[in-house]
Amino acid sequence: MGPDLYEAAALDGAGAWRQFISVTLPGLRQVMTFVITITILASANMFGQSFLITKGGPGNTTRTAIMYIADQGLSQNNLAAAAAMSYVLFAFLAIISIINFRLQRERAEKNLS
């Protein structure tokens, strides 16, 4: 993404905001998709920080999905519910990853042709 694209947009009469929307964001699409996906995957697996700092409290305001699954399986001895919740979480994260891979592949195919 060189200055040529910004120069062409300026010659077409695009202001700073239009250049950002039409030139900068499409150039950052691949990076933003990757960062958003990794952030979702990392936040879904967050356990240590919340447990060490607050243990899920006050109340359950900082309890994450992983903390709830661990509590159900280990403290409440409800292994079936914990296993089911783990499968649902896995399916959700797998869908997010598949969407990311497809978006990345489409972008790569466009760059090759």
Jmol script that loads the backbone (N, CA, C; Angstrom):
load data "model"
ATOM      1  N   MET A   1       0.859  -1.168   0.000  1.00  0.00           N
ATOM      2  CA  MET A   1       0.000   0.000   0.000  1.00  0.00           C
ATOM      3  C   MET A   1       0.900   1.224   0.000  1.00  0.00           C
ATOM      4  N   GLY A   2       1.130   1.745  -1.169  1.00  0.00           N
ATOM      5  CA  GLY A   2       2.051   2.853  -1.279  1.00  0.00           C
ATOM      6  C   GLY A   2       1.338   4.190  -1.345  1.00  0.00           C
ATOM      7  N   PRO A   3       2.129   5.201  -1.417  1.00  0.00           N
ATOM      8  CA  PRO A   3       1.569   6.551  -1.508  1.00  0.00           C
ATOM      9  C   PRO A   3       0.808   6.790  -2.807  1.00  0.00           C
ATOM     10  N   ASP A   4       1.024   5.921  -3.792  1.00  0.00           N
ATOM     11  CA  ASP A   4       0.311   6.069  -5.065  1.00  0.00           C
ATOM     12  C   ASP A   4      -1.198   5.966  -4.876  1.00  0.00           C
ATOM     13  N   LEU A   5      -1.639   5.045  -4.022  1.00  0.00           N
ATOM     14  CA  LEU A   5      -3.073   4.888  -3.792  1.00  0.00           C
ATOM     15  C   LEU A   5      -3.670   6.132  -3.137  1.00  0.00           C
ATOM     16  N   TYR A   6      -2.946   6.680  -2.184  1.00  0.00           N
ATOM     17  CA  TYR A   6      -3.437   7.898  -1.519  1.00  0.00           C
ATOM     18  C   TYR A   6      -3.429   9.088  -2.477  1.00  0.00           C
ATOM     19  N   GLU A   7      -2.411   9.145  -3.327  1.00  0.00           N
ATOM     20  CA  GLU A   7      -2.348  10.221  -4.311  1.00  0.00           C
ATOM     21  C   GLU A   7      -3.491  10.108  -5.314  1.00  0.00           C
ATOM     22  N   ALA A   8      -3.779   8.884  -5.750  1.00  0.00           N
ATOM     23  CA  ALA A   8      -4.888   8.673  -6.687  1.00  0.00           C
ATOM     24  C   ALA A   8      -6.218   9.039  -6.041  1.00  0.00           C
ATOM     25  N   ALA A   9      -6.384   8.679  -4.772  1.00  0.00           N
ATOM     26  CA  ALA A   9      -7.618   9.022  -4.069  1.00  0.00           C
ATOM     27  C   ALA A   9      -7.745  10.536  -3.913  1.00  0.00           C
ATOM     28  N   ALA A  10      -6.645  11.200  -3.623  1.00  0.00           N
ATOM     29  CA  ALA A  10      -6.679  12.663  -3.486  1.00  0.00           C
ATOM     30  C   ALA A  10      -7.010  13.320  -4.822  1.00  0.00           C
ATOM     31  N   LEU A  11      -6.474  12.799  -5.916  1.00  0.00           N
ATOM     32  CA  LEU A  11      -6.781  13.348  -7.243  1.00  0.00           C
ATOM     33  C   LEU A  11      -8.244  13.143  -7.603  1.00  0.00           C
ATOM     34  N   ASP A  12      -8.846  12.076  -7.089  1.00  0.00           N
ATOM     35  CA  ASP A  12     -10.266  11.812  -7.328  1.00  0.00           C
ATOM     36  C   ASP A  12     -11.152  12.659  -6.425  1.00  0.00           C
ATOM     37  N   GLY A  13     -10.545  13.426  -5.530  1.00  0.00           N
ATOM     38  CA  GLY A  13     -11.320  14.314  -4.672  1.00  0.00           C
ATOM     39  C   GLY A  13     -11.667  13.732  -3.312  1.00  0.00           C
ATOM     40  N   ALA A  14     -11.043  12.634  -2.937  1.00  0.00           N
ATOM     41  CA  ALA A  14     -11.334  12.033  -1.638  1.00  0.00           C
ATOM     42  C   ALA A  14     -10.634  12.815  -0.535  1.00  0.00           C
ATOM     43  N   GLY A  15     -11.378  13.078   0.528  1.00  0.00           N
ATOM     44  CA  GLY A  15     -10.798  13.730   1.690  1.00  0.00           C
ATOM     45  C   GLY A  15     -10.089  12.706   2.569  1.00  0.00           C
ATOM     46  N   ALA A  16      -9.642  13.174   3.715  1.00  0.00           N
ATOM     47  CA  ALA A  16      -8.893  12.295   4.618  1.00  0.00           C
ATOM     48  C   ALA A  16      -9.751  11.127   5.099  1.00  0.00           C
ATOM     49  N   TRP A  17     -11.009  11.401   5.442  1.00  0.00           N
ATOM     50  CA  TRP A  17     -11.886  10.333   5.930  1.00  0.00           C
ATOM     51  C   TRP A  17     -12.159   9.308   4.839  1.00  0.00           C
ATOM     52  N   ARG A  18     -12.421   9.780   3.628  1.00  0.00           N
ATOM     53  CA  ARG A  18     -12.709   8.864   2.512  1.00  0.00           C
ATOM     54  C   ARG A  18     -11.476   8.043   2.168  1.00  0.00           C
ATOM     55  N   GLN A  19     -10.291   8.634   2.257  1.00  0.00           N
ATOM     56  CA  GLN A  19      -9.056   7.889   2.010  1.00  0.00           C
ATOM     57  C   GLN A  19      -8.883   6.795   3.065  1.00  0.00           C
ATOM     58  N   PHE A  20      -9.215   7.117   4.300  1.00  0.00           N
ATOM     59  CA  PHE A  20      -9.113   6.117   5.364  1.00  0.00           C
ATOM     60  C   PHE A  20     -10.050   4.952   5.098  1.00  0.00           C
ATOM     61  N   ILE A  21     -11.305   5.262   4.733  1.00  0.00           N
ATOM     62  CA  ILE A  21     -12.302   4.220   4.490  1.00  0.00           C
ATOM     63  C   ILE A  21     -11.981   3.411   3.234  1.00  0.00           C
ATOM     64  N   SER A  22     -11.553   4.075   2.173  1.00  0.00           N
ATOM     65  CA  SER A  22     -11.392   3.410   0.875  1.00  0.00           C
ATOM     66  C   SER A  22      -9.999   2.856   0.607  1.00  0.00           C
ATOM     67  N   VAL A  23      -8.975   3.362   1.303  1.00  0.00           N
ATOM     68  CA  VAL A  23      -7.612   2.920   1.016  1.00  0.00           C
ATOM     69  C   VAL A  23      -6.990   2.216   2.225  1.00  0.00           C
ATOM     70  N   THR A  24      -7.040   2.853   3.380  1.00  0.00           N
ATOM     71  CA  THR A  24      -6.347   2.303   4.550  1.00  0.00           C
ATOM     72  C   THR A  24      -7.018   1.052   5.081  1.00  0.00           C
ATOM     73  N   LEU A  25      -8.330   1.099   5.330  1.00  0.00           N
ATOM     74  CA  LEU A  25      -9.023  -0.065   5.891  1.00  0.00           C
ATOM     75  C   LEU A  25      -8.948  -1.307   4.999  1.00  0.00           C
ATOM     76  N   PRO A  26      -9.184  -1.202   3.697  1.00  0.00           N
ATOM     77  CA  PRO A  26      -9.032  -2.408   2.871  1.00  0.00           C
ATOM     78  C   PRO A  26      -7.607  -2.968   2.900  1.00  0.00           C
ATOM     79  N   GLY A  27      -6.619  -2.106   3.050  1.00  0.00           N
ATOM     80  CA  GLY A  27      -5.237  -2.569   3.142  1.00  0.00           C
ATOM     81  C   GLY A  27      -4.940  -3.282   4.451  1.00  0.00           C
ATOM     82  N   LEU A  28      -5.679  -2.954   5.480  1.00  0.00           N
ATOM     83  CA  LEU A  28      -5.474  -3.558   6.800  1.00  0.00           C
ATOM     84  C   LEU A  28      -6.432  -4.710   7.086  1.00  0.00           C
ATOM     85  N   ARG A  29      -7.250  -5.080   6.132  1.00  0.00           N
ATOM     86  CA  ARG A  29      -8.281  -6.099   6.365  1.00  0.00           C
ATOM     87  C   ARG A  29      -7.693  -7.417   6.853  1.00  0.00           C
ATOM     88  N   GLN A  30      -6.638  -7.875   6.220  1.00  0.00           N
ATOM     89  CA  GLN A  30      -6.052  -9.159   6.570  1.00  0.00           C
ATOM     90  C   GLN A  30      -5.487  -9.124   7.997  1.00  0.00           C
ATOM     91  N   VAL A  31      -4.816  -8.062   8.348  1.00  0.00           N
ATOM     92  CA  VAL A  31      -4.246  -7.937   9.689  1.00  0.00           C
ATOM     93  C   VAL A  31      -5.355  -7.817  10.729  1.00  0.00           C
ATOM     94  N   MET A  32      -6.379  -7.013  10.444  1.00  0.00           N
ATOM     95  CA  MET A  32      -7.477  -6.849  11.407  1.00  0.00           C
ATOM     96  C   MET A  32      -8.217  -8.159  11.623  1.00  0.00           C
ATOM     97  N   THR A  33      -8.436  -8.918  10.579  1.00  0.00           N
ATOM     98  CA  THR A  33      -9.115 -10.208  10.716  1.00  0.00           C
ATOM     99  C   THR A  33      -8.314 -11.141  11.615  1.00  0.00           C
ATOM    100  N   PHE A  34      -7.018 -11.201  11.409  1.00  0.00           N
ATOM    101  CA  PHE A  34      -6.156 -12.054  12.223  1.00  0.00           C
ATOM    102  C   PHE A  34      -6.158 -11.604  13.681  1.00  0.00           C
ATOM    103  N   VAL A  35      -6.009 -10.317  13.922  1.00  0.00           N
ATOM    104  CA  VAL A  35      -5.954  -9.801  15.296  1.00  0.00           C
ATOM    105  C   VAL A  35      -7.278 -10.026  16.019  1.00  0.00           C
ATOM    106  N   ILE A  36      -8.390  -9.794  15.355  1.00  0.00           N
ATOM    107  CA  ILE A  36      -9.703  -9.993  15.975  1.00  0.00           C
ATOM    108  C   ILE A  36      -9.895 -11.469  16.322  1.00  0.00           C
ATOM    109  N   THR A  37      -9.516 -12.357  15.410  1.00  0.00           N
ATOM    110  CA  THR A  37      -9.672 -13.789  15.669  1.00  0.00           C
ATOM    111  C   THR A  37      -8.808 -14.233  16.845  1.00  0.00           C
ATOM    112  N   ILE A  38      -7.561 -13.832  16.870  1.00  0.00           N
ATOM    113  CA  ILE A  38      -6.671 -14.216  17.963  1.00  0.00           C
ATOM    114  C   ILE A  38      -7.160 -13.640  19.286  1.00  0.00           C
ATOM    115  N   THR A  39      -7.686 -12.420  19.277  1.00  0.00           N
ATOM    116  CA  THR A  39      -8.213 -11.813  20.498  1.00  0.00           C
ATOM    117  C   THR A  39      -9.421 -12.580  21.013  1.00  0.00           C
ATOM    118  N   ILE A  40     -10.315 -12.986  20.126  1.00  0.00           N
ATOM    119  CA  ILE A  40     -11.488 -13.768  20.539  1.00  0.00           C
ATOM    120  C   ILE A  40     -11.056 -15.105  21.121  1.00  0.00           C
ATOM    121  N   LEU A  41     -10.120 -15.781  20.458  1.00  0.00           N
ATOM    122  CA  LEU A  41      -9.659 -17.077  20.945  1.00  0.00           C
ATOM    123  C   LEU A  41      -8.965 -16.939  22.303  1.00  0.00           C
ATOM    124  N   ALA A  42      -8.147 -15.915  22.463  1.00  0.00           N
ATOM    125  CA  ALA A  42      -7.433 -15.726  23.728  1.00  0.00           C
ATOM    126  C   ALA A  42      -8.374 -15.343  24.857  1.00  0.00           C
ATOM    127  N   SER A  43      -9.344 -14.488  24.571  1.00  0.00           N
ATOM    128  CA  SER A  43     -10.264 -14.069  25.632  1.00  0.00           C
ATOM    129  C   SER A  43     -11.212 -15.190  26.029  1.00  0.00           C
ATOM    130  N   ALA A  44     -11.534 -16.080  25.096  1.00  0.00           N
ATOM    131  CA  ALA A  44     -12.401 -17.205  25.443  1.00  0.00           C
ATOM    132  C   ALA A  44     -11.678 -18.190  26.352  1.00  0.00           C
ATOM    133  N   ASN A  45     -10.374 -18.225  26.285  1.00  0.00           N
ATOM    134  CA  ASN A  45      -9.592 -19.151  27.091  1.00  0.00           C
ATOM    135  C   ASN A  45      -8.972 -18.496  28.323  1.00  0.00           C
ATOM    136  N   MET A  46      -9.412 -17.309  28.667  1.00  0.00           N
ATOM    137  CA  MET A  46      -8.841 -16.602  29.810  1.00  0.00           C
ATOM    138  C   MET A  46      -9.323 -17.234  31.120  1.00  0.00           C
ATOM    139  N   PHE A  47      -8.410 -17.725  31.896  1.00  0.00           N
ATOM    140  CA  PHE A  47      -8.746 -18.315  33.192  1.00  0.00           C
ATOM    141  C   PHE A  47      -7.863 -17.733  34.293  1.00  0.00           C
ATOM    142  N   GLY A  48      -6.575 -17.785  34.088  1.00  0.00           N
ATOM    143  CA  GLY A  48      -5.619 -17.455  35.136  1.00  0.00           C
ATOM    144  C   GLY A  48      -5.746 -16.059  35.691  1.00  0.00           C
ATOM    145  N   GLN A  49      -5.876 -15.072  34.818  1.00  0.00           N
ATOM    146  CA  GLN A  49      -5.923 -13.691  35.282  1.00  0.00           C
ATOM    147  C   GLN A  49      -7.118 -13.448  36.194  1.00  0.00           C
ATOM    148  N   SER A  50      -8.290 -13.841  35.743  1.00  0.00           N
ATOM    149  CA  SER A  50      -9.495 -13.610  36.547  1.00  0.00           C
ATOM    150  C   SER A  50      -9.476 -14.414  37.838  1.00  0.00           C
ATOM    151  N   PHE A  51      -8.987 -15.630  37.774  1.00  0.00           N
ATOM    152  CA  PHE A  51      -8.992 -16.468  38.963  1.00  0.00           C
ATOM    153  C   PHE A  51      -8.001 -15.944  39.999  1.00  0.00           C
ATOM    154  N   LEU A  52      -6.811 -15.584  39.558  1.00  0.00           N
ATOM    155  CA  LEU A  52      -5.800 -15.112  40.504  1.00  0.00           C
ATOM    156  C   LEU A  52      -6.146 -13.767  41.120  1.00  0.00           C
ATOM    157  N   ILE A  53      -6.740 -12.879  40.344  1.00  0.00           N
ATOM    158  CA  ILE A  53      -7.008 -11.535  40.842  1.00  0.00           C
ATOM    159  C   ILE A  53      -8.307 -11.476  41.638  1.00  0.00           C
ATOM    160  N   THR A  54      -9.388 -12.058  41.126  1.00  0.00           N
ATOM    161  CA  THR A  54     -10.695 -11.857  41.766  1.00  0.00           C
ATOM    162  C   THR A  54     -11.419 -13.137  42.136  1.00  0.00           C
ATOM    163  N   LYS A  55     -10.946 -14.282  41.658  1.00  0.00           N
ATOM    164  CA  LYS A  55     -11.642 -15.565  41.843  1.00  0.00           C
ATOM    165  C   LYS A  55     -13.092 -15.499  41.346  1.00  0.00           C
ATOM    166  N   GLY A  56     -13.342 -14.689  40.334  1.00  0.00           N
ATOM    167  CA  GLY A  56     -14.669 -14.586  39.735  1.00  0.00           C
ATOM    168  C   GLY A  56     -15.560 -13.553  40.384  1.00  0.00           C
ATOM    169  N   GLY A  57     -15.117 -12.925  41.431  1.00  0.00           N
ATOM    170  CA  GLY A  57     -15.972 -11.994  42.179  1.00  0.00           C
ATOM    171  C   GLY A  57     -15.745 -10.567  41.766  1.00  0.00           C
ATOM    172  N   PRO A  58     -16.451  -9.630  42.336  1.00  0.00           N
ATOM    173  CA  PRO A  58     -17.521  -9.801  43.316  1.00  0.00           C
ATOM    174  C   PRO A  58     -18.755 -10.430  42.674  1.00  0.00           C
ATOM    175  N   GLY A  59     -19.333 -11.324  43.401  1.00  0.00           N
ATOM    176  CA  GLY A  59     -20.423 -12.127  42.838  1.00  0.00           C
ATOM    177  C   GLY A  59     -19.848 -13.016  41.759  1.00  0.00           C
ATOM    178  N   ASN A  60     -20.376 -12.909  40.567  1.00  0.00           N
ATOM    179  CA  ASN A  60     -19.846 -13.641  39.411  1.00  0.00           C
ATOM    180  C   ASN A  60     -19.515 -12.692  38.272  1.00  0.00           C
ATOM    181  N   THR A  61     -19.228 -11.443  38.585  1.00  0.00           N
ATOM    182  CA  THR A  61     -19.072 -10.441  37.531  1.00  0.00           C
ATOM    183  C   THR A  61     -17.835 -10.639  36.674  1.00  0.00           C
ATOM    184  N   THR A  62     -16.778 -11.235  37.215  1.00  0.00           N
ATOM    185  CA  THR A  62     -15.577 -11.443  36.406  1.00  0.00           C
ATOM    186  C   THR A  62     -15.348 -12.913  36.081  1.00  0.00           C
ATOM    187  N   ARG A  63     -16.346 -13.732  36.245  1.00  0.00           N
ATOM    188  CA  ARG A  63     -16.226 -15.163  35.936  1.00  0.00           C
ATOM    189  C   ARG A  63     -16.298 -15.357  34.427  1.00  0.00           C
ATOM    190  N   THR A  64     -15.334 -16.081  33.909  1.00  0.00           N
ATOM    191  CA  THR A  64     -15.299 -16.354  32.470  1.00  0.00           C
ATOM    192  C   THR A  64     -15.940 -17.710  32.189  1.00  0.00           C
ATOM    193  N   ALA A  65     -16.108 -18.011  30.921  1.00  0.00           N
ATOM    194  CA  ALA A  65     -16.711 -19.289  30.537  1.00  0.00           C
ATOM    195  C   ALA A  65     -15.849 -20.458  30.998  1.00  0.00           C
ATOM    196  N   ILE A  66     -14.544 -20.325  30.871  1.00  0.00           N
ATOM    197  CA  ILE A  66     -13.644 -21.390  31.302  1.00  0.00           C
ATOM    198  C   ILE A  66     -13.725 -21.580  32.811  1.00  0.00           C
ATOM    199  N   MET A  67     -13.824 -20.494  33.565  1.00  0.00           N
ATOM    200  CA  MET A  67     -13.956 -20.609  35.027  1.00  0.00           C
ATOM    201  C   MET A  67     -15.247 -21.327  35.393  1.00  0.00           C
ATOM    202  N   TYR A  68     -16.320 -21.015  34.680  1.00  0.00           N
ATOM    203  CA  TYR A  68     -17.601 -21.664  34.967  1.00  0.00           C
ATOM    204  C   TYR A  68     -17.543 -23.153  34.644  1.00  0.00           C
ATOM    205  N   ILE A  69     -16.925 -23.496  33.527  1.00  0.00           N
ATOM    206  CA  ILE A  69     -16.794 -24.902  33.154  1.00  0.00           C
ATOM    207  C   ILE A  69     -15.956 -25.646  34.192  1.00  0.00           C
ATOM    208  N   ALA A  70     -14.850 -25.045  34.611  1.00  0.00           N
ATOM    209  CA  ALA A  70     -14.002 -25.683  35.627  1.00  0.00           C
ATOM    210  C   ALA A  70     -14.748 -25.836  36.947  1.00  0.00           C
ATOM    211  N   ASP A  71     -15.525 -24.832  37.325  1.00  0.00           N
ATOM    212  CA  ASP A  71     -16.292 -24.905  38.570  1.00  0.00           C
ATOM    213  C   ASP A  71     -17.325 -26.027  38.504  1.00  0.00           C
ATOM    214  N   GLN A  72     -18.021 -26.117  37.389  1.00  0.00           N
ATOM    215  CA  GLN A  72     -19.027 -27.170  37.245  1.00  0.00           C
ATOM    216  C   GLN A  72     -18.394 -28.559  37.286  1.00  0.00           C
ATOM    217  N   GLY A  73     -17.279 -28.713  36.608  1.00  0.00           N
ATOM    218  CA  GLY A  73     -16.661 -30.028  36.535  1.00  0.00           C
ATOM    219  C   GLY A  73     -15.896 -30.429  37.779  1.00  0.00           C
ATOM    220  N   LEU A  74     -15.178 -29.489  38.384  1.00  0.00           N
ATOM    221  CA  LEU A  74     -14.300 -29.836  39.493  1.00  0.00           C
ATOM    222  C   LEU A  74     -14.937 -29.619  40.860  1.00  0.00           C
ATOM    223  N   SER A  75     -15.606 -28.491  41.045  1.00  0.00           N
ATOM    224  CA  SER A  75     -16.173 -28.185  42.371  1.00  0.00           C
ATOM    225  C   SER A  75     -17.559 -28.791  42.557  1.00  0.00           C
ATOM    226  N   GLN A  76     -18.381 -28.727  41.525  1.00  0.00           N
ATOM    227  CA  GLN A  76     -19.759 -29.189  41.636  1.00  0.00           C
ATOM    228  C   GLN A  76     -19.923 -30.660  41.237  1.00  0.00           C
ATOM    229  N   ASN A  77     -18.868 -31.283  40.767  1.00  0.00           N
ATOM    230  CA  ASN A  77     -18.904 -32.673  40.295  1.00  0.00           C
ATOM    231  C   ASN A  77     -19.983 -32.908  39.237  1.00  0.00           C
ATOM    232  N   ASN A  78     -20.203 -31.918  38.417  1.00  0.00           N
ATOM    233  CA  ASN A  78     -21.181 -32.015  37.333  1.00  0.00           C
ATOM    234  C   ASN A  78     -20.396 -32.175  36.025  1.00  0.00           C
ATOM    235  N   LEU A  79     -19.797 -33.330  35.856  1.00  0.00           N
ATOM    236  CA  LEU A  79     -18.898 -33.556  34.729  1.00  0.00           C
ATOM    237  C   LEU A  79     -19.611 -33.572  33.382  1.00  0.00           C
ATOM    238  N   ALA A  80     -20.839 -34.043  33.349  1.00  0.00           N
ATOM    239  CA  ALA A  80     -21.575 -34.087  32.079  1.00  0.00           C
ATOM    240  C   ALA A  80     -21.843 -32.682  31.559  1.00  0.00           C
ATOM    241  N   ALA A  81     -22.286 -31.792  32.446  1.00  0.00           N
ATOM    242  CA  ALA A  81     -22.547 -30.408  32.028  1.00  0.00           C
ATOM    243  C   ALA A  81     -21.254 -29.716  31.621  1.00  0.00           C
ATOM    244  N   ALA A  82     -20.181 -29.958  32.359  1.00  0.00           N
ATOM    245  CA  ALA A  82     -18.899 -29.345  32.020  1.00  0.00           C
ATOM    246  C   ALA A  82     -18.406 -29.833  30.656  1.00  0.00           C
ATOM    247  N   ALA A  83     -18.569 -31.125  30.394  1.00  0.00           N
ATOM    248  CA  ALA A  83     -18.159 -31.666  29.097  1.00  0.00           C
ATOM    249  C   ALA A  83     -18.997 -31.082  27.969  1.00  0.00           C
ATOM    250  N   ALA A  84     -20.297 -30.960  28.187  1.00  0.00           N
ATOM    251  CA  ALA A  84     -21.174 -30.393  27.158  1.00  0.00           C
ATOM    252  C   ALA A  84     -20.814 -28.938  26.880  1.00  0.00           C
ATOM    253  N   MET A  85     -20.567 -28.181  27.945  1.00  0.00           N
ATOM    254  CA  MET A  85     -20.189 -26.777  27.759  1.00  0.00           C
ATOM    255  C   MET A  85     -18.848 -26.662  27.044  1.00  0.00           C
ATOM    256  N   SER A  86     -17.939 -27.577  27.328  1.00  0.00           N
ATOM    257  CA  SER A  86     -16.639 -27.566  26.650  1.00  0.00           C
ATOM    258  C   SER A  86     -16.793 -27.826  25.159  1.00  0.00           C
ATOM    259  N   TYR A  87     -17.679 -28.752  24.793  1.00  0.00           N
ATOM    260  CA  TYR A  87     -17.926 -29.014  23.378  1.00  0.00           C
ATOM    261  C   TYR A  87     -18.553 -27.814  22.682  1.00  0.00           C
ATOM    262  N   VAL A  88     -19.468 -27.140  23.345  1.00  0.00           N
ATOM    263  CA  VAL A  88     -20.089 -25.952  22.751  1.00  0.00           C
ATOM    264  C   VAL A  88     -19.050 -24.850  22.569  1.00  0.00           C
ATOM    265  N   LEU A  89     -18.206 -24.640  23.573  1.00  0.00           N
ATOM    266  CA  LEU A  89     -17.145 -23.641  23.457  1.00  0.00           C
ATOM    267  C   LEU A  89     -16.184 -24.007  22.331  1.00  0.00           C
ATOM    268  N   PHE A  90     -15.821 -25.281  22.249  1.00  0.00           N
ATOM    269  CA  PHE A  90     -14.956 -25.737  21.168  1.00  0.00           C
ATOM    270  C   PHE A  90     -15.587 -25.464  19.803  1.00  0.00           C
ATOM    271  N   ALA A  91     -16.874 -25.776  19.657  1.00  0.00           N
ATOM    272  CA  ALA A  91     -17.555 -25.560  18.377  1.00  0.00           C
ATOM    273  C   ALA A  91     -17.567 -24.076  18.010  1.00  0.00           C
ATOM    274  N   PHE A  92     -17.837 -23.220  18.993  1.00  0.00           N
ATOM    275  CA  PHE A  92     -17.845 -21.779  18.751  1.00  0.00           C
ATOM    276  C   PHE A  92     -16.463 -21.298  18.295  1.00  0.00           C
ATOM    277  N   LEU A  93     -15.417 -21.718  18.989  1.00  0.00           N
ATOM    278  CA  LEU A  93     -14.066 -21.288  18.629  1.00  0.00           C
ATOM    279  C   LEU A  93     -13.623 -21.888  17.297  1.00  0.00           C
ATOM    280  N   ALA A  94     -14.059 -23.096  16.996  1.00  0.00           N
ATOM    281  CA  ALA A  94     -13.732 -23.704  15.705  1.00  0.00           C
ATOM    282  C   ALA A  94     -14.401 -22.946  14.562  1.00  0.00           C
ATOM    283  N   ILE A  95     -15.642 -22.523  14.756  1.00  0.00           N
ATOM    284  CA  ILE A  95     -16.345 -21.747  13.725  1.00  0.00           C
ATOM    285  C   ILE A  95     -15.644 -20.419  13.486  1.00  0.00           C
ATOM    286  N   ILE A  96     -15.243 -19.752  14.563  1.00  0.00           N
ATOM    287  CA  ILE A  96     -14.512 -18.481  14.425  1.00  0.00           C
ATOM    288  C   ILE A  96     -13.217 -18.706  13.649  1.00  0.00           C
ATOM    289  N   SER A  97     -12.491 -19.777  13.957  1.00  0.00           N
ATOM    290  CA  SER A  97     -11.229 -20.073  13.269  1.00  0.00           C
ATOM    291  C   SER A  97     -11.465 -20.395  11.793  1.00  0.00           C
ATOM    292  N   ILE A  98     -12.498 -21.155  11.488  1.00  0.00           N
ATOM    293  CA  ILE A  98     -12.789 -21.503  10.096  1.00  0.00           C
ATOM    294  C   ILE A  98     -13.138 -20.253   9.290  1.00  0.00           C
ATOM    295  N   ILE A  99     -13.918 -19.375   9.886  1.00  0.00           N
ATOM    296  CA  ILE A  99     -14.246 -18.117   9.205  1.00  0.00           C
ATOM    297  C   ILE A  99     -12.978 -17.329   8.924  1.00  0.00           C
ATOM    298  N   ASN A 100     -12.085 -17.274   9.902  1.00  0.00           N
ATOM    299  CA  ASN A 100     -10.823 -16.558   9.713  1.00  0.00           C
ATOM    300  C   ASN A 100     -10.003 -17.170   8.593  1.00  0.00           C
ATOM    301  N   PHE A 101      -9.866 -18.491   8.574  1.00  0.00           N
ATOM    302  CA  PHE A 101      -9.096 -19.144   7.527  1.00  0.00           C
ATOM    303  C   PHE A 101      -9.697 -18.898   6.148  1.00  0.00           C
ATOM    304  N   ARG A 102     -11.002 -18.926   6.051  1.00  0.00           N
ATOM    305  CA  ARG A 102     -11.647 -18.687   4.749  1.00  0.00           C
ATOM    306  C   ARG A 102     -11.422 -17.253   4.279  1.00  0.00           C
ATOM    307  N   LEU A 103     -11.541 -16.299   5.199  1.00  0.00           N
ATOM    308  CA  LEU A 103     -11.301 -14.904   4.825  1.00  0.00           C
ATOM    309  C   LEU A 103      -9.857 -14.695   4.398  1.00  0.00           C
ATOM    310  N   GLN A 104      -8.928 -15.316   5.104  1.00  0.00           N
ATOM    311  CA  GLN A 104      -7.517 -15.181   4.749  1.00  0.00           C
ATOM    312  C   GLN A 104      -7.235 -15.825   3.394  1.00  0.00           C
ATOM    313  N   ARG A 105      -7.846 -16.974   3.134  1.00  0.00           N
ATOM    314  CA  ARG A 105      -7.624 -17.670   1.870  1.00  0.00           C
ATOM    315  C   ARG A 105      -8.192 -16.867   0.698  1.00  0.00           C
ATOM    316  N   GLU A 106      -9.388 -16.294   0.875  1.00  0.00           N
ATOM    317  CA  GLU A 106      -9.979 -15.484  -0.190  1.00  0.00           C
ATOM    318  C   GLU A 106      -9.078 -14.307  -0.531  1.00  0.00           C
ATOM    319  N   ARG A 107      -8.539 -13.691   0.507  1.00  0.00           N
ATOM    320  CA  ARG A 107      -7.655 -12.544   0.304  1.00  0.00           C
ATOM    321  C   ARG A 107      -6.386 -12.970  -0.425  1.00  0.00           C
ATOM    322  N   ALA A 108      -5.819 -14.118  -0.039  1.00  0.00           N
ATOM    323  CA  ALA A 108      -4.602 -14.605  -0.678  1.00  0.00           C
ATOM    324  C   ALA A 108      -4.858 -14.951  -2.140  1.00  0.00           C
ATOM    325  N   GLU A 109      -6.005 -15.543  -2.438  1.00  0.00           N
ATOM    326  CA  GLU A 109      -6.334 -15.891  -3.823  1.00  0.00           C
ATOM    327  C   GLU A 109      -6.505 -14.652  -4.687  1.00  0.00           C
ATOM    328  N   LYS A 110      -7.078 -13.583  -4.109  1.00  0.00           N
ATOM    329  CA  LYS A 110      -7.229 -12.344  -4.849  1.00  0.00           C
ATOM    330  C   LYS A 110      -5.867 -11.722  -5.147  1.00  0.00           C
ATOM    331  N   ASN A 111      -4.939 -11.832  -4.196  1.00  0.00           N
ATOM    332  CA  ASN A 111      -3.604 -11.276  -4.407  1.00  0.00           C
ATOM    333  C   ASN A 111      -2.815 -12.044  -5.445  1.00  0.00           C
ATOM    334  N   LEU A 112      -3.071 -13.342  -5.583  1.00  0.00           N
ATOM    335  CA  LEU A 112      -2.352 -14.144  -6.567  1.00  0.00           C
ATOM    336  C   LEU A 112      -2.846 -13.907  -7.974  1.00  0.00           C
ATOM    337  N   SER A 113      -4.118 -13.590  -8.122  1.00  0.00           N
ATOM    338  CA  SER A 113      -4.651 -13.417  -9.486  1.00  0.00           C
ATOM    339  C   SER A 113      -4.589 -11.996  -9.961  1.00  0.00           C
TER     340      SER A 113
END
end "model"
wireframe off; spacefill off
backbone 0.3
color backbone group
